[in-house]
Amino acid sequence: MKKKSFSYLFVLILIAGLWLRLYKLDFRPMHHDEANQAYKFGQLLEKGEYYYDPADHHGPTLYYLSLPFAWLSGQKTYADLTERTLRGVAVCFGLLILLIVLAAGRYLTNGQKSWAVVFLAFSPPLIYFNRFYIQETLFVTFGLAFVFCLWRFARKPDFREGLWLGLTAGLLYATKETSLIVFGASVLALVLNQLLSWLKDRKRRGEKVRSLNQESLSAITKAILPLLLSGLVFVAVSFIFYSSFFQYPRGFVDSFRAFSGYAQKALEAGWHRHGFWYYFSLLLFHKGSPPSPVFSEIPFLLLALYGAILSFIRLSRKPAENFRVYLALFALIASVIYSALPYKTPWNMLVFYAAFLVLAGIGFYHLLSLIKIRQARIILAAVLLLWTGWQTYLVNYYFHSYPANPYVYAQTSPDFLRLVGRVDELSQVAEKGQDLLIRVIAPPEETWPLPWYLRKFTMVGYWTRSEQVESLEPAEIVIMSAGEAGKRSELELESYTRQYFSLRPEVLMVLAIREDLWENYRLKKAANPPVKEKMR
């Protein structure tokens, strides 16, 4: 493919990928993890304060890199923020993943890059989590960038490549402490690639053994200073973020202290514990209760397998030509490590699945080259794109919040938005408006994402247990988990009208509305019935 044609095609794919990620961006209810991250960012936006918490929330890049998006949107407070602004951060970095493919340079052909970019741009799971305000999209972006930069540095260990390697490593570590998995998998893949290349060259093995010491010494000497620069940049970038731009130096030290906590979480897992094949079961085949359709990434996994096998078959004696083998090794090693850890959430698979998609692009380009009939190539490509288009529609715009979707994980139910809408309607008829008193009584796991949706109300109190609240009065609105509501006496609840809404599947929330407010709401609603359009 000519360079000019590749450039035009790349821009078109970039535009299509952007549209798919922006379309109905605020349609899905905020996940409780998103709301939690939004609250942390809101504190930074309003007060300019951020302190790294080694027990939760991961690294700070998400919050600091969100600031320009809020500023450009004219949003200066937590209450001003919108879903589109926050999720727009993830969308932007989701598109950067496509640009990172260009960093492969001469190690991939334009045709291979084109299909890799197509698969990354239109991937249903990748799009789904590129529309989430959590660290994972940034983690995939910086992770894939580090994998590519490590290869480039190994082939050409100069100061420019060392700078890029340190920068991507620092950003990756400042995004999630679990970046150690990516660091380890990529270095191991690089070592194995070198070993396989050496074993391949059997005829010259003896000559290589004799010159090994001299070559190794020369290579190490040449790489020392660039590698030192890389290390300094890594420390500087990660220190700047973890120290809250020098306001809280202890944060950098705390990031290392967090290793033991996250290791314990990964091994104990709790209700996040899943079996070894969990990630591949989501990708290979998933079908919920009828009439749920089939969700499957089988075509891309098969193409990735084909691309990996092809790469190993074409293993060269020259290490510089084995980028595809290195990428396949990284994807396989990372997928095994993540699968072996008991702690699993769907978004954790993205970093190795993105590498699989690049391999799928390599495999599909070669498969098309074997087909000599042009019309057959067009039909095959069209069928594959139609399948991924259908899956993208199902995953992102139809089953976006429903358990039938394999990537839905503890997702807030759309029914919860009815509760939020009801509270907003009640505030419009309340004497104090958005200053009315609201009590929330629920354990933390059943409280979020309420703080996000109630962010514009000024008088909201949160309690984790019903025993902490002697009386529901004088609150005009009380939102309780079903378990905490069961602890209140029927006599006390008689002064409130109760309504029930789903927070998540099998998790109910009780909305208790004081009788005087409910009566006022009913009267005003009766006096102003909704206008129905006339039949034409």
HELIX and SHEET records of a PDB file:
HELIX    1   1 LYS A    3  LEU A   22  1                                  20    
HELIX    2   2 HIS A   32  LYS A   47  1                                  16    
HELIX    3   3 THR A   61  LEU A   72  1                                  12    
HELIX    4   4 TYR A   78  ASP A   80  5                                   3    
HELIX    5   5 GLU A   83  ILE A  100  1                                  18    
HELIX    6   6 VAL A  101  TYR A  107  5                                   7    
HELIX    7   7 ASN A  110  PHE A  122  1                                  13    
HELIX    8   8 PRO A  124  ASN A  130  1                                   7    
HELIX    9   9 GLU A  136  ARG A  155  1                                  20    
HELIX   10  10 PHE A  159  THR A  175  1                                  17    
HELIX   11  11 SER A  179  LYS A  200  1                                  22    
HELIX   12  12 ARG A  205  TYR A  242  1                                  38    
HELIX   13  13 ARG A  250  GLU A  268  1                                  19    
HELIX   14  14 GLY A  270  HIS A  272  5                                   3    
HELIX   15  15 TYR A  278  LEU A  284  1                                   7    
HELIX   16  16 ILE A  298  ILE A  313  1                                  16    
HELIX   17  17 PRO A  319  GLU A  321  5                                   3    
HELIX   18  18 PHE A  323  ALA A  340  1                                  18    
HELIX   19  19 PRO A  346  MET A  349  5                                   4    
HELIX   20  20 LEU A  350  LEU A  370  1                                  21    
HELIX   21  21 ARG A  374  TYR A  393  1                                  20    
HELIX   22  22 LEU A  394  TYR A  398  3                                   5    
HELIX   23  23 ASP A  415  VAL A  429  1                                  15    
HELIX   24  24 GLY A  433  ASP A  435  5                                   3    
HELIX   25  25 PRO A  444  GLU A  446  5                                   3    
HELIX   26  26 LEU A  450  TYR A  453  1                                   4    
HELIX   27  27 SER A  466  GLN A  468  5                                   3    
HELIX   28  28 ALA A  482  ALA A  485  1                                   4    
HELIX   29  29 GLU A  490  LEU A  493  1                                   4    
HELIX   30  30 GLU A  515  ALA A  527  1                                  13    
SHEET    1   A 2 HIS A 286  LYS A 287  0                                        
SHEET    2   A 2 VAL A 294  PHE A 295 -1                                        
SHEET    1   B 5 VAL A 460  TRP A 463  0                                        
SHEET    2   B 5 ILE A 438  ILE A 441  1                                        
SHEET    3   B 5 ILE A 477  SER A 481  1                                        
SHEET    4   B 5 VAL A 507  ARG A 514 -1                                        
SHEET    5   B 5 TYR A 496  ARG A 504 -1                                        
END                                                                             
